[in-house]
Amino acid sequence: QVQLVESGGGLVQAGGSLRLSCAASGRTFSTWAMGWFRQAPGKEREFVAAIKWSSRITDYAYSLKDRFTISRDNAKNTVYQQMHSLKPEDTAVFYCAEDNTYYLNTNYLPHSIAEFEYWGQGTQVTVSS
């Protein structure tokens, strides 16, 4: 079983930055990719970014790729998300997720909620105007 614990959320003014962390524990040796999703009030959960655990391959939601950066520290079993130039519309609960599926395409990155088997409890990010 995998446990994911997010941290780093909080209240920030528009234009500010935050770095989210997600610490993974449990059966992490089979990790294929880690991802971040977010869910704003009254909206569906949406993909933010993903990173392949064994390489530097990353992908982002198109509208966020210039402001958000995903990274990981394999030694610490931790994935990060650096967020810059935050906007009030970025206000959401941010979730960390892990995909342990083995894909034949070694460059494949999951993007959909259904592809990620494990989820954290989420961390609130609030951006004030």
C-alpha positions as CSV (number, residue, x, y, z in Angstrom):
1,Q,0.0,0.0,0.0
2,V,1.2,3.5,-0.8
3,Q,0.6,6.5,1.4
4,L,0.9,10.1,0.0
5,V,1.0,13.1,2.2
6,E,0.9,16.6,0.7
7,S,2.2,19.7,2.4
8,G,3.1,23.3,1.5
9,G,-0.3,24.7,0.8
10,G,-1.6,27.9,2.4
11,L,-2.7,31.5,1.7
12,V,-0.7,33.6,-0.7
13,Q,-1.3,36.9,-2.4
14,A,-1.8,37.1,-6.1
15,G,1.6,37.1,-7.9
16,G,3.2,35.1,-5.1
17,S,4.7,31.6,-5.1
18,L,4.3,28.4,-3.3
19,R,6.0,25.0,-3.3
20,L,4.0,21.9,-2.6
21,S,5.5,18.7,-1.5
22,C,4.2,15.2,-1.6
23,A,5.9,12.5,0.5
24,A,5.3,8.9,-0.6
25,S,5.7,5.9,1.7
26,G,4.9,2.2,1.4
27,R,5.4,0.2,-1.8
28,T,7.1,3.0,-3.7
29,F,9.6,0.8,-5.7
30,S,7.0,0.2,-8.4
31,T,6.1,3.9,-9.0
32,W,5.7,4.7,-12.7
33,A,4.7,8.3,-12.4
34,M,3.6,10.9,-9.9
35,G,1.1,13.7,-10.6
36,W,-0.6,16.7,-9.3
37,F,-4.3,17.5,-9.7
38,R,-6.4,20.3,-8.4
39,Q,-10.1,20.8,-7.6
40,A,-11.5,24.3,-7.3
41,P,-14.8,24.9,-5.4
42,G,-17.7,23.7,-7.5
43,K,-15.5,22.3,-10.3
44,E,-14.2,18.9,-11.3
45,R,-10.8,17.7,-10.4
46,E,-8.3,18.5,-13.2
47,F,-4.9,17.4,-14.2
48,V,-2.0,19.8,-13.4
49,A,1.3,18.0,-14.0
50,A,2.9,14.6,-14.1
51,I,6.5,13.3,-13.9
52,K,7.9,9.9,-14.7
53,W,9.6,8.5,-11.7
54,S,12.6,6.9,-13.5
55,S,13.3,9.8,-15.8
56,R,12.9,13.5,-16.2
57,I,9.9,13.3,-18.5
58,T,7.3,15.8,-17.4
59,D,4.0,17.1,-18.8
60,Y,1.7,19.9,-17.8
61,A,-1.8,21.2,-18.3
62,Y,-1.2,23.5,-21.2
63,S,-2.5,26.6,-19.4
64,L,-0.2,26.0,-16.4
65,K,3.1,25.0,-18.0
66,D,4.6,28.5,-17.9
67,R,4.0,29.0,-14.1
68,F,4.1,25.5,-12.6
69,T,7.1,23.1,-12.4
70,I,7.0,19.5,-11.2
71,S,10.1,17.8,-9.9
72,R,11.0,14.8,-7.8
73,D,13.6,13.6,-5.4
74,N,13.8,9.8,-5.7
75,A,16.0,9.5,-2.6
76,K,13.4,11.2,-0.5
77,N,10.4,9.6,-2.3
78,T,9.0,13.1,-2.7
79,V,7.5,15.0,-5.6
80,Y,7.3,18.8,-5.6
81,Q,5.3,21.4,-7.4
82,Q,6.7,24.9,-7.6
83,M,4.1,27.4,-8.5
84,H,4.8,31.0,-9.5
85,S,2.7,34.1,-10.4
86,L,-0.3,32.6,-8.6
87,K,-3.7,33.9,-9.5
88,P,-7.0,33.9,-7.5
89,E,-8.3,31.3,-10.0
90,D,-5.5,28.9,-8.9
91,T,-7.4,28.6,-5.5
92,A,-8.1,24.9,-5.1
93,V,-7.3,21.8,-3.2
94,F,-4.2,20.3,-4.7
95,Y,-3.8,16.5,-4.7
96,C,-0.8,14.3,-5.2
97,A,-1.3,11.0,-7.0
98,E,0.7,8.0,-7.9
99,D,0.5,5.6,-10.8
100,N,2.1,2.2,-10.4
101,T,0.9,0.7,-13.7
102,Y,3.6,-0.6,-16.0
103,Y,3.3,0.8,-19.6
104,L,5.0,-0.7,-22.7
105,N,5.6,2.8,-23.9
106,T,8.5,3.8,-21.6
107,N,7.8,7.5,-22.3
108,Y,4.1,7.4,-21.4
109,L,2.8,9.7,-18.7
110,P,-0.7,9.3,-17.3
111,H,-3.0,12.3,-17.3
112,S,-6.4,11.1,-16.2
113,I,-7.8,10.6,-12.7
114,A,-8.6,7.0,-13.5
115,E,-4.9,6.2,-14.3
116,F,-3.6,7.1,-10.8
117,E,-4.2,4.4,-8.2
118,Y,-3.2,6.3,-5.1
119,W,-4.1,9.7,-3.8
120,G,-3.2,12.0,-1.0
121,Q,-5.7,13.9,1.1
122,G,-5.0,17.2,-0.6
123,T,-3.6,20.5,0.5
124,Q,-5.5,23.8,0.2
125,V,-4.0,26.6,-1.8
126,T,-5.8,30.0,-1.5
127,V,-4.7,32.9,-3.6
128,S,-6.1,36.3,-2.5
129,S,-6.5,39.2,-4.9
